[in-house]
């Protein structure tokens, strides 16, 4: 549910150690990528590290409870100690039964003064974040199965407010469940203060995000879209979403320790694990998700095992969905007719991500709140499922993601390894396609209409470089903090060298315009001044000049007074004063946007009045371009000397640079929502 959720932006460059205990130098994920972007020029030095030869497939271990327990017991305790994640729970189903459920570490570290409480896989409750979306999708499919809703009908026919629309193509449930409704990202009020009761309709209908892509064409992960699907469930069924899911999904699956209710019912409250940044800090308050269908689930590892069995068609109280509906739900829901060549890679089913590994079909979904992290995977053909939940992020920005990957990939490689190396040779089109792909890309999951559009340049860009051998270097690689080398395995489909991640490419007008990865995410080409390698140096140099100017003016005044130097003549004095006001305003606005960005990415509220004040400062800074030009013109006309010319020209250019940056990245937008 958080802004960086499942996008897996790179971690910060380092960690601090203090008094024998590790503490995180954590930064918002969108900013953390800047550490990698700063090293673009050295990326080729890492190419050999990310291009290892394929390793032989390991022998298959027998998937039994005994072997699983031994493997997990050897992995999790040490991993929690290493990462500083307080606790974890894992459940695995296979062959129609719960194979194992294990708890590790602490649900409560005792930091608040009480005794530490260990994780119990049956009793301890976790917040699995966006894994909640699978329950929303299941509820939608029940209504589709019953003929009460249709996957391809305009969702505007089901709801009582106007759905954001900028294109002729209507938004449908199919689009909502595949993260292709075309909505921009929104962050404001995604999380609410503890004790707040969320209002789903108000969340959706009040200042909704703009639709910036034609429905069905651009994978762009959308919490808003999934919450809207949940509201369709509410409107069609005639009961609140939380109540519908409780009665029609959880109860039939036998999930008696799960709920979407916020705050928790009294009978579950004492079982809730506490959430932590890492094991060195205090517990966080209970998180309230503003759009419950997208991430408000609370559940235990064993209850999630029951849900996995139900999704595999195994449940004691009867199936949640008919076999044909389950098959439809588990099948990719969009094809080349809308996605184009992006359909050659991982795609969304009606709710699940395709997450294949070792040639096995895997569908799943990850989830993150600020403090809880989880992932669920199903192997439909093998009748197997695995669920992992953590109640802390760890010392490093990527620790929770990396630990989940270690568990899930380790499970796949141990019990369902590849039959052999089936890698294809280089494609004859590789060099040509690599050259067409070279450039800079930004995530499709960005705000477009508000000042938070700056998220892209602040650390969310990816550079693709064509290499002489026909491979491409992607910096940073999707879902990793490292540069990654990809090789073309079929036209427009690229696989990570020595790995299993896939990239797909879509071409328009002779150039690659979009890269697809991870089913619900894509990268879109950035040209010209949106390129961080251009925009950030321009902004940095401009701010430096303005800072020097702002300091030099009072210093110069003091020196003239102290040493009796002549004052500047009064000609042009008004223009100089206005220029100085503009310089200070531009500096203050830049600082204000930066601080606001950091607060927002940490899910802390920034008031509209503060943002309006920053906007006014930005406008004053831009308006100062005119008096700055007048100052320079006056100095030249009066032959004030080359020092005056140089100083005036630099200030004019700096003010222009800041104004251009603000214009490109929507910092002049009068929409101060986010």
C-alpha positions as CSV (number, residue, x, y, z in Angstrom):
1,X,0.0,0.0,0.0
2,X,2.8,2.5,0.5
3,X,4.0,4.6,-2.5
4,X,6.9,2.4,-3.3
5,X,5.0,-0.8,-2.8
6,X,6.1,-3.6,-5.1
7,X,8.0,-1.2,-7.3
8,X,11.1,-2.2,-5.4
9,X,13.1,1.0,-5.8
10,X,16.8,0.7,-4.8
11,X,18.0,1.1,-1.2
12,X,20.1,3.8,0.2
13,X,23.8,3.6,-0.3
14,X,24.7,2.5,3.2
15,X,23.8,1.7,6.8
16,X,25.0,3.1,10.1
17,X,26.1,1.0,13.1
18,X,25.9,2.4,16.6
19,X,26.6,0.9,20.0
20,X,26.7,-2.5,18.5
21,X,23.1,-2.1,17.1
22,X,22.4,-1.4,13.5
23,X,20.2,1.5,12.7
24,X,18.8,2.3,9.2
25,X,19.8,5.3,7.2
26,X,16.4,5.0,5.6
27,X,15.2,7.2,2.8
28,X,11.9,7.1,0.9
29,X,12.3,4.6,-1.9
30,X,11.8,7.2,-4.7
31,X,14.8,9.2,-3.3
32,X,16.9,6.2,-2.6
33,X,17.3,5.4,-6.3
34,X,19.3,8.6,-6.6
35,X,22.3,6.8,-5.1
36,X,22.2,4.4,-8.0
37,X,21.5,7.1,-10.6
38,X,24.6,9.0,-9.3
39,X,26.7,6.0,-10.3
40,X,25.5,5.6,-13.9
41,X,28.9,6.4,-15.4
42,X,30.4,3.4,-13.5
43,X,27.6,1.0,-14.3
44,X,29.6,-1.0,-16.9
45,X,32.1,-1.9,-14.2
46,X,29.4,-4.0,-12.6
47,X,28.3,-5.7,-15.8
48,X,30.3,-8.9,-15.2
49,X,28.9,-9.2,-11.7
50,X,25.3,-9.2,-13.0
51,X,26.1,-11.5,-15.9
52,X,27.0,-14.8,-14.3
53,X,26.8,-18.1,-16.1
54,X,23.6,-20.2,-15.5
55,X,24.0,-22.7,-12.6
56,X,23.0,-26.3,-12.9
57,X,19.6,-27.2,-11.6
58,X,19.7,-28.6,-8.0
59,X,18.3,-31.9,-7.1
60,X,14.7,-31.7,-6.1
61,X,14.0,-32.0,-2.4
62,X,10.9,-33.8,-1.4
63,X,8.1,-31.4,-0.4
64,X,7.2,-32.7,3.1
65,X,6.4,-30.9,6.3
66,X,9.6,-32.3,7.9
67,X,11.9,-31.1,5.1
68,X,10.1,-27.7,5.0
69,X,10.5,-27.2,8.7
70,X,14.1,-28.1,8.7
71,X,14.8,-25.7,5.7
72,X,12.8,-22.8,7.2
73,X,14.4,-23.3,10.6
74,X,17.8,-23.1,9.1
75,X,16.9,-19.9,7.1
76,X,14.6,-17.6,9.1
77,X,16.2,-17.2,12.5
78,X,19.5,-16.1,11.1
79,X,17.9,-13.9,8.5
80,X,15.8,-12.1,11.1
81,X,18.9,-11.4,13.2
82,X,20.8,-10.2,10.1
83,X,18.2,-7.9,8.8
84,X,16.7,-6.6,12.1
85,X,13.1,-7.7,11.1
86,X,11.4,-8.6,14.4
87,X,9.2,-11.4,13.3
88,X,8.0,-13.7,10.5
89,X,5.4,-16.3,9.8
90,X,5.3,-18.8,6.9
91,X,2.5,-21.2,5.8
92,X,2.6,-23.7,3.0
93,X,-0.2,-25.8,1.5
94,X,0.2,-28.8,-0.8
95,X,-2.1,-31.6,-2.0
96,X,-5.2,-30.1,-0.4
97,X,-3.8,-29.7,3.1
98,X,-1.7,-27.4,5.4
99,X,1.8,-28.8,5.1
100,X,3.4,-26.5,7.7
101,X,2.9,-23.2,9.5
102,X,5.9,-21.7,11.3
103,X,6.5,-18.6,13.4
104,X,9.8,-16.9,14.0
105,X,11.0,-14.0,16.1
106,X,8.7,-11.7,17.9
107,X,5.2,-10.3,17.4
108,X,6.1,-7.8,20.2
109,X,9.7,-7.1,21.0
110,X,8.9,-5.8,24.4
111,X,10.3,-2.4,23.6
112,X,7.4,-0.8,25.3
113,X,8.2,-2.3,28.7
114,X,6.3,-5.6,28.5
115,X,7.6,-9.1,27.9
116,X,8.5,-10.1,24.4
117,X,5.8,-12.1,22.6
118,X,6.9,-14.7,20.1
119,X,5.2,-15.1,16.7
120,X,2.6,-17.9,16.7
121,X,1.5,-18.8,13.1
122,X,-2.0,-19.7,14.3
123,X,-2.6,-16.9,16.7
124,X,-0.5,-13.9,15.6
125,X,-2.2,-11.5,13.2
126,X,-0.3,-9.6,10.4
127,X,-1.3,-6.9,8.0
128,X,-0.4,-8.3,4.5
129,X,-1.0,-5.0,2.7
130,X,-1.9,-5.4,-1.0
131,X,-2.3,-9.2,-0.7
132,X,-5.8,-7.9,0.3
133,X,-6.4,-7.2,-3.4
134,X,-6.7,-10.9,-4.0
135,X,-9.8,-10.9,-1.7
136,X,-11.2,-8.0,-3.6
137,X,-10.7,-9.8,-6.9
138,X,-12.3,-12.9,-5.5
139,X,-15.3,-11.0,-4.5
140,X,-15.6,-9.4,-7.9
141,X,-15.3,-12.8,-9.6
142,X,-18.1,-14.1,-7.4
143,X,-20.4,-11.3,-8.7
144,X,-19.3,-12.0,-12.2
145,X,-20.0,-15.8,-11.7
146,X,-23.5,-14.9,-10.4
147,X,-24.2,-12.7,-13.4
148,X,-24.5,-9.6,-11.2
149,X,-21.5,-7.9,-12.7
150,X,-19.6,-8.0,-16.0
151,X,-15.9,-7.8,-16.6
152,X,-16.2,-5.6,-19.7
153,X,-19.0,-3.2,-18.7
154,X,-18.2,0.4,-17.9
155,X,-17.8,0.5,-14.1
156,X,-19.5,3.9,-14.1
157,X,-22.8,1.9,-14.4
158,X,-22.1,0.3,-11.0
159,X,-21.1,3.3,-8.9
160,X,-22.8,6.5,-7.8
161,X,-20.2,9.0,-8.7
162,X,-18.3,10.0,-11.8
163,X,-15.3,7.8,-12.5
164,X,-12.3,9.8,-13.8
165,X,-12.2,9.6,-17.6
166,X,-10.0,11.3,-20.3
167,X,-10.5,8.7,-23.1
168,X,-13.4,7.3,-25.1
169,X,-12.6,3.7,-23.9
170,X,-14.5,3.1,-20.7
171,X,-12.9,1.7,-17.5
172,X,-14.0,-1.8,-16.8
173,X,-13.6,-4.4,-14.0
174,X,-11.1,-6.1,-16.3
175,X,-9.0,-3.0,-16.3
176,X,-9.3,-2.5,-12.5
177,X,-8.2,-6.0,-11.7
178,X,-5.3,-5.9,-14.2
179,X,-4.0,-2.4,-13.1
180,X,-4.7,-0.9,-16.5
181,X,-7.5,1.7,-15.9
182,X,-5.0,4.4,-16.7
183,X,-5.1,6.4,-13.4
184,X,-2.1,8.4,-12.2
185,X,-0.7,7.7,-8.7
186,X,-2.1,9.4,-5.7
187,X,-0.6,9.3,-2.2
188,X,-2.6,11.8,-0.1
189,X,-4.7,10.2,2.7
190,X,-3.7,6.7,1.6
191,X,-3.1,6.0,5.3
192,X,-5.2,7.6,8.0
193,X,-4.5,8.3,11.7
194,X,-5.1,5.6,14.2
195,X,-8.7,5.6,15.3
196,X,-10.1,7.0,12.1
197,X,-13.0,5.2,10.5
198,X,-12.4,5.1,6.7
199,X,-15.1,6.0,4.3
200,X,-14.6,4.2,1.0
201,X,-16.9,6.3,-1.1
202,X,-15.4,9.6,0.2
203,X,-11.9,8.2,-0.5
204,X,-12.8,7.4,-4.1
205,X,-15.1,10.3,-5.0
206,X,-13.2,13.2,-3.4
207,X,-10.5,14.6,-5.6
208,X,-9.8,11.4,-7.6
209,X,-6.7,10.9,-9.6
210,X,-6.7,11.9,-13.3
211,X,-6.8,9.2,-16.0
212,X,-3.6,9.7,-17.9
213,X,-3.4,6.5,-20.0
214,X,-5.9,4.8,-22.3
215,X,-7.5,1.9,-20.4
216,X,-6.0,-1.5,-21.1
217,X,-2.8,-0.2,-22.7
218,X,-0.3,0.8,-19.9
219,X,0.3,-1.4,-16.8
220,X,0.4,1.1,-14.0
221,X,-0.2,-0.3,-10.5
222,X,-3.2,1.5,-9.0
223,X,-4.4,1.3,-5.4
224,X,-7.2,3.6,-6.4
225,X,-8.3,1.2,-9.2
226,X,-8.5,-1.8,-6.8
227,X,-10.4,0.2,-4.2
228,X,-12.8,1.2,-6.9
229,X,-13.3,-2.5,-7.7
230,X,-14.1,-3.0,-4.0
231,X,-16.7,-0.2,-4.2
232,X,-18.3,-2.0,-7.1
233,X,-18.7,-5.0,-4.9
234,X,-20.3,-2.9,-2.3
235,X,-22.7,-1.2,-4.7
236,X,-23.7,-4.4,-6.6
237,X,-24.1,-6.5,-3.4
238,X,-25.8,-3.9,-1.4
239,X,-23.7,-4.4,1.7
240,X,-20.5,-2.8,2.9
241,X,-17.4,-4.2,1.3
242,X,-15.9,-5.5,4.6
243,X,-19.2,-7.3,5.4
244,X,-19.4,-8.9,2.0
245,X,-15.9,-10.3,2.1
246,X,-16.4,-11.5,5.6
247,X,-19.5,-13.4,4.7
248,X,-18.7,-14.6,1.2
249,X,-15.0,-15.1,1.1
250,X,-13.5,-15.5,4.6
251,X,-16.3,-17.5,6.3
252,X,-16.6,-20.1,3.4
253,X,-12.8,-20.5,3.4
254,X,-12.8,-21.1,7.2
255,X,-10.9,-17.9,8.0
256,X,-12.1,-17.2,11.5
257,X,-9.2,-15.0,12.5
258,X,-9.3,-12.5,9.6
259,X,-11.0,-9.2,8.9
260,X,-11.0,-6.0,6.8
261,X,-12.5,-4.1,9.8
262,X,-10.5,-1.0,11.0
263,X,-10.0,-0.8,13.9
264,X,-9.9,-4.4,14.7
265,X,-12.8,-6.2,16.5
266,X,-12.1,-6.5,20.2
267,X,-11.8,-10.3,20.0
268,X,-8.8,-10.0,17.6
269,X,-7.1,-6.9,18.9
270,X,-4.9,-8.6,21.5
271,X,-3.6,-11.0,18.8
272,X,-2.3,-8.3,16.5
273,X,1.5,-8.3,15.9
274,X,3.1,-4.9,16.4
275,X,4.7,-3.2,13.4
276,X,8.2,-1.9,13.4
277,X,10.7,-0.1,11.2
278,X,13.3,-2.5,12.6
279,X,14.0,-4.3,15.8
280,X,15.8,-1.3,17.3
281,X,12.8,1.0,17.4
282,X,9.4,1.3,19.1
283,X,6.2,-0.2,17.8
284,X,4.1,1.8,15.4
285,X,0.4,2.6,15.7
286,X,-2.1,0.4,14.0
287,X,-2.3,1.6,10.4
288,X,-5.7,2.6,8.9
289,X,-5.9,2.1,5.2
290,X,-8.2,4.7,3.5
291,X,-9.2,2.4,0.7
292,X,-9.8,-0.9,2.5
293,X,-10.2,-3.1,-0.6
294,X,-6.7,-2.3,-1.6
295,X,-4.9,-3.2,1.6
296,X,-6.8,-3.3,4.9
297,X,-6.7,-7.1,5.5
298,X,-5.6,-8.5,8.9
299,X,-5.0,-12.2,9.0
300,X,-2.9,-15.1,10.4
301,X,-0.5,-17.4,8.5
302,X,-2.9,-20.3,9.0
303,X,-5.9,-18.3,7.8
304,X,-4.0,-17.3,4.7
305,X,-3.2,-21.0,4.2
306,X,-7.0,-21.6,4.1
307,X,-7.4,-18.9,1.5
308,X,-4.7,-20.5,-0.6
309,X,-6.5,-23.8,-0.4
310,X,-9.7,-22.1,-1.5
311,X,-7.9,-20.5,-4.4
312,X,-6.6,-23.9,-5.4
313,X,-10.2,-25.3,-5.3
314,X,-9.8,-26.9,-1.9
315,X,-12.1,-25.8,1.0
316,X,-14.1,-27.7,3.4
317,X,-17.2,-25.4,3.3
318,X,-17.5,-25.5,-0.5
319,X,-15.5,-23.7,-3.2
320,X,-15.3,-19.9,-3.3
321,X,-15.6,-20.0,-7.1
322,X,-16.5,-22.6,-9.6
323,X,-13.6,-24.4,-11.3
324,X,-14.2,-22.5,-14.6
325,X,-14.2,-19.1,-12.8
326,X,-11.1,-20.0,-10.9
327,X,-9.4,-20.9,-14.2
328,X,-10.6,-17.6,-15.7
329,X,-9.3,-15.7,-12.6
330,X,-5.9,-17.3,-12.9
331,X,-5.5,-16.7,-16.6
332,X,-3.8,-13.6,-18.1
333,X,-6.7,-11.2,-18.8
334,X,-5.2,-8.9,-21.5
335,X,-3.5,-9.7,-24.7
336,X,-1.6,-8.1,-27.6
337,X,-4.8,-6.3,-28.8
338,X,-4.3,-3.7,-26.1
339,X,-0.9,-4.3,-24.6
340,X,0.9,-4.9,-27.9
341,X,4.3,-6.6,-27.5
342,X,4.3,-6.0,-23.7
343,X,2.0,-9.1,-23.7
344,X,5.1,-11.2,-24.4
345,X,6.2,-10.9,-20.7
346,X,4.5,-11.3,-17.3
347,X,0.9,-10.2,-17.3
348,X,-1.8,-9.7,-14.8
349,X,-4.5,-12.3,-14.4
350,X,-7.8,-11.1,-12.9
351,X,-6.1,-10.1,-9.6
352,X,-2.8,-12.1,-9.6
353,X,0.7,-11.3,-10.9
354,X,2.3,-13.9,-13.1
355,X,5.5,-14.8,-11.2
356,X,6.8,-17.9,-13.1
357,X,10.1,-19.4,-12.0
358,X,12.1,-22.4,-13.2
359,X,9.5,-23.0,-16.0
360,X,6.7,-23.4,-13.4
361,X,3.5,-21.4,-13.6
362,X,3.3,-19.3,-10.4
363,X,0.7,-16.6,-9.7
364,X,1.0,-14.4,-6.6
365,X,0.8,-11.0,-5.0
366,X,3.0,-9.0,-2.6
367,X,2.0,-6.4,-0.2
368,X,3.5,-3.6,2.0
369,X,2.2,-1.2,4.5
370,X,4.7,1.1,6.3
371,X,5.6,-1.6,8.7
372,X,4.2,-5.0,7.5
373,X,5.4,-6.9,4.4
374,X,4.0,-10.0,2.9
375,X,3.8,-12.2,-0.2
376,X,1.5,-15.0,-1.4
377,X,2.3,-17.4,-4.3
378,X,0.3,-20.3,-5.8
379,X,1.5,-23.1,-8.0
380,X,-1.9,-24.0,-9.6
381,X,-0.6,-27.1,-11.5
382,X,1.2,-28.5,-8.5
383,X,-1.6,-27.6,-6.0
384,X,0.8,-25.7,-3.8
385,X,0.9,-22.4,-2.1
386,X,3.2,-20.4,0.1
387,X,2.6,-17.3,2.3
388,X,5.2,-15.2,4.0
389,X,4.5,-12.3,6.4
390,X,6.9,-9.9,8.2
391,X,6.3,-7.3,10.9
392,X,9.2,-5.0,10.1
393,X,11.2,-3.5,7.3
394,X,14.7,-4.2,8.5
395,X,17.9,-2.1,8.7
396,X,18.0,-1.6,4.9
397,X,15.4,-0.2,2.5
398,X,15.2,-3.5,0.6
399,X,15.6,-6.0,3.5
400,X,12.0,-7.0,3.7
401,X,11.8,-7.4,-0.1
402,X,15.1,-9.4,-0.3
403,X,14.1,-11.7,2.6
404,X,10.7,-12.5,1.0
405,X,12.5,-13.2,-2.3
406,X,15.0,-15.4,-0.6
407,X,12.2,-17.5,0.9
408,X,10.0,-17.6,-2.2
409,X,12.8,-18.2,-4.7
410,X,14.5,-20.7,-2.3
411,X,11.3,-22.6,-2.0
412,X,10.9,-22.7,-5.8
413,X,14.5,-23.8,-6.4
414,X,14.4,-26.4,-3.6
415,X,11.1,-28.1,-4.4
416,X,10.4,-27.1,-8.0
417,X,13.7,-26.6,-9.8
418,X,14.1,-26.2,-13.5
419,X,14.4,-29.5,-15.5
420,X,17.5,-28.1,-17.2
421,X,19.0,-25.1,-18.8
422,X,16.7,-24.3,-21.7
423,X,18.2,-20.9,-22.5
424,X,18.0,-19.8,-26.1
425,X,20.9,-18.3,-28.0
426,X,21.3,-14.7,-29.0
427,X,18.5,-13.3,-31.3
428,X,19.6,-11.9,-34.7
429,X,17.5,-8.8,-33.9
430,X,19.2,-8.2,-30.5
431,X,21.7,-5.4,-31.6
432,X,19.1,-3.5,-33.6
433,X,16.5,-3.7,-30.8
434,X,19.0,-2.8,-28.2
435,X,19.9,0.4,-30.1
436,X,16.2,1.2,-30.4
437,X,15.7,0.8,-26.6
438,X,18.7,2.9,-25.5
439,X,17.5,5.9,-23.4
440,X,16.0,6.9,-20.1
441,X,12.6,5.7,-18.7
442,X,10.3,6.5,-15.8
443,X,7.8,4.4,-14.0
444,X,4.2,4.6,-15.3
445,X,3.2,4.7,-11.7
446,X,3.7,8.4,-11.2
447,X,1.5,11.4,-10.4
448,X,1.1,13.5,-13.5
449,X,-1.1,16.4,-12.7
450,X,0.4,17.5,-9.3
451,X,3.7,18.7,-7.9
452,X,4.5,15.0,-6.9
453,X,5.4,14.5,-10.6
454,X,8.9,15.3,-9.4
455,X,9.0,11.8,-8.0
456,X,10.4,10.6,-11.3
457,X,13.5,12.8,-11.5
458,X,14.0,12.5,-7.7
459,X,15.2,9.0,-8.1
460,X,12.7,7.0,-10.2
461,X,14.5,6.8,-13.6
462,X,16.0,3.9,-15.3
463,X,18.7,4.1,-18.0
464,X,19.0,1.5,-20.8
465,X,22.4,1.2,-22.5
466,X,23.0,-0.9,-25.6
467,X,26.2,-3.0,-25.4
468,X,28.5,-4.1,-28.2
469,X,27.5,-7.8,-27.8
470,X,23.8,-7.0,-28.4
471,X,22.8,-7.1,-24.7
472,X,21.4,-4.2,-22.8
473,X,22.5,-2.8,-19.4
474,X,19.6,-1.6,-17.3
475,X,20.5,0.7,-14.5
476,X,19.0,0.0,-12.0
477,X,17.4,-3.3,-13.0
478,X,13.7,-3.5,-12.2
479,X,13.1,-4.8,-8.6
480,X,16.8,-4.5,-7.8
481,X,19.3,-1.8,-6.7
482,X,21.9,-3.1,-9.1
483,X,22.6,-2.6,-12.8
484,X,21.4,-5.7,-14.6
485,X,22.3,-7.1,-18.1
486,X,19.5,-8.4,-20.2
487,X,19.7,-10.5,-23.4
488,X,17.0,-10.9,-26.1
489,X,15.5,-14.4,-26.0
490,X,12.8,-13.7,-28.6
491,X,11.9,-10.5,-30.5
492,X,11.1,-7.8,-28.0
493,X,11.4,-10.1,-25.0
494,X,14.6,-9.9,-22.9
495,X,15.7,-12.0,-19.9
496,X,18.2,-11.1,-17.2
497,X,21.5,-12.7,-17.9
498,X,22.0,-15.5,-15.4
499,X,18.6,-14.8,-14.0
500,X,14.9,-15.2,-14.7
501,X,13.4,-11.7,-14.7
502,X,11.9,-10.6,-18.0
503,X,11.6,-7.3,-19.8
504,X,9.3,-6.7,-22.8
505,X,9.5,-3.8,-25.2
506,X,6.8,-1.9,-27.2
507,X,7.9,0.1,-30.2
508,X,6.3,3.3,-31.6
509,X,7.7,5.5,-34.4
510,X,10.8,3.4,-34.7
511,X,11.8,3.7,-31.0
512,X,11.0,1.7,-27.9
513,X,8.6,3.7,-25.9
514,X,7.6,1.3,-23.1
515,X,9.3,-1.5,-21.1
516,X,7.1,-4.0,-19.3
517,X,8.1,-5.8,-16.2
518,X,6.4,-7.5,-13.2
519,X,2.9,-7.7,-14.7
520,X,1.5,-4.5,-13.3
521,X,4.4,-2.2,-13.9
522,X,5.9,-0.5,-16.9
523,X,8.6,2.0,-17.7
524,X,7.9,4.8,-20.2
525,X,10.5,6.7,-22.2
526,X,11.7,10.1,-21.0
527,X,13.1,12.6,-23.5
528,X,14.9,15.9,-23.2
529,X,14.7,18.0,-20.0
530,X,12.9,15.2,-18.0
531,X,16.1,13.2,-18.1
532,X,17.6,13.4,-14.6
533,X,21.1,13.6,-16.0
534,X,20.0,17.0,-17.5
535,X,17.4,18.3,-15.1
536,X,19.2,17.6,-11.8
537,X,22.6,19.3,-12.8
538,X,20.6,22.3,-14.1
539,X,18.7,22.6,-10.9
540,X,21.8,22.0,-8.8
541,X,23.9,24.6,-10.6
542,X,21.0,27.1,-10.5
543,X,20.5,26.6,-6.7
544,X,24.2,27.0,-6.1
545,X,24.3,30.3,-8.0
546,X,21.3,31.6,-6.2
547,X,22.7,30.6,-2.8
548,X,26.0,32.4,-3.6
549,X,24.1,35.4,-4.7
550,X,21.8,35.4,-1.6
551,X,24.9,35.3,0.6
552,X,26.9,37.8,-1.4
553,X,24.4,40.6,-1.2
554,X,24.4,41.1,2.6
555,X,28.1,40.3,2.8
556,X,28.8,42.9,0.1
557,X,26.7,45.5,2.1
558,X,28.7,44.8,5.2
559,X,32.1,45.1,3.4
560,X,31.1,48.4,1.8
561,X,30.1,49.8,5.1
562,X,33.2,48.5,6.9
563,X,35.7,49.7,4.3
564,X,33.9,52.8,3.2
565,X,33.4,51.5,-0.4
566,X,31.0,53.4,-2.6
567,X,27.4,52.2,-2.7
568,X,25.7,51.2,-6.0
569,X,23.9,54.0,-7.7
570,X,20.2,54.2,-7.3
571,X,19.5,53.4,-11.0
572,X,17.9,50.1,-11.3
573,X,17.4,49.8,-7.5
574,X,13.8,48.6,-7.8
575,X,14.7,45.8,-10.2
576,X,17.5,44.7,-8.0
577,X,15.2,44.5,-4.9
578,X,12.6,42.5,-6.9
579,X,15.4,40.2,-8.1
580,X,16.6,39.6,-4.6
581,X,13.1,38.9,-3.4
582,X,12.7,36.4,-6.2
583,X,16.0,34.7,-5.4
584,X,15.0,34.2,-1.8
585,X,11.6,33.0,-2.8
586,X,13.0,30.5,-5.3
587,X,15.4,29.1,-2.7
588,X,12.6,28.9,-0.1
589,X,10.3,27.1,-2.5
590,X,13.0,24.6,-3.4
591,X,13.6,23.8,0.2
592,X,9.9,23.7,0.9
593,X,9.2,21.2,-1.9
594,X,12.0,19.0,-0.8
595,X,10.8,18.9,2.8
596,X,7.2,18.3,1.7
597,X,8.3,15.5,-0.6
598,X,10.1,13.8,2.2
599,X,7.1,14.1,4.6
600,X,4.7,12.8,2.0
601,X,6.8,9.8,1.1
602,X,6.9,9.0,4.8
603,X,3.0,9.1,4.9
604,X,3.0,12.3,6.9
605,X,0.4,14.8,6.1
606,X,1.4,18.2,4.6
607,X,-1.3,20.8,4.8
608,X,-2.7,22.6,1.7
609,X,-1.9,26.0,3.1
610,X,1.8,25.0,3.4
611,X,1.8,23.8,-0.2
612,X,0.1,27.0,-1.4
613,X,2.7,29.1,0.4
614,X,5.5,27.1,-1.3
615,X,3.7,27.4,-4.7
616,X,3.5,31.2,-4.2
617,X,7.3,31.3,-3.5
618,X,7.9,29.3,-6.7
619,X,5.8,31.8,-8.7
620,X,7.6,34.7,-7.2
621,X,10.9,33.1,-8.1
622,X,9.8,32.6,-11.7
623,X,8.4,36.2,-11.9
624,X,11.9,37.5,-10.8
625,X,13.3,36.5,-14.2
626,X,11.9,39.8,-15.6
627,X,13.6,42.1,-13.1
628,X,16.7,40.0,-13.2
629,X,16.8,40.6,-17.0
630,X,16.2,44.3,-16.4
631,X,19.1,44.5,-14.0
632,X,21.4,42.8,-16.5
633,X,20.2,45.1,-19.3
634,X,20.7,48.2,-17.1
635,X,24.2,47.2,-16.1
636,X,25.2,46.6,-19.7
637,X,23.7,49.9,-20.8
638,X,25.5,51.8,-18.0
639,X,28.7,49.9,-18.6
640,X,29.0,48.7,-15.0
641,X,31.8,46.3,-15.8
642,X,32.3,42.6,-16.6
643,X,31.9,41.5,-13.0
644,X,28.4,43.1,-12.9
645,X,27.6,41.5,-16.3
646,X,28.7,38.1,-15.2
647,X,26.9,38.2,-11.8
648,X,23.7,39.5,-13.4
649,X,23.8,36.9,-16.2
650,X,24.4,34.0,-13.8
651,X,21.5,35.1,-11.5
652,X,19.2,35.5,-14.6
653,X,20.2,32.0,-15.9
654,X,19.8,30.5,-12.4
655,X,16.3,31.9,-11.9
656,X,15.4,30.7,-15.4
657,X,16.8,27.2,-14.7
658,X,14.8,26.9,-11.5
659,X,11.7,28.2,-13.3
660,X,12.1,25.7,-16.2
661,X,12.6,22.8,-13.7
662,X,9.4,23.8,-12.0
663,X,7.5,24.1,-15.2
664,X,8.7,20.6,-16.5
665,X,7.9,18.9,-13.2
666,X,4.5,20.5,-12.4
667,X,5.7,22.7,-9.5
668,X,3.6,25.5,-10.9
669,X,0.4,23.3,-10.6
670,X,-2.4,25.0,-8.7
671,X,-3.6,21.5,-7.7
672,X,-1.8,21.0,-4.4
673,X,-3.4,17.6,-3.7
674,X,-1.1,14.6,-4.0
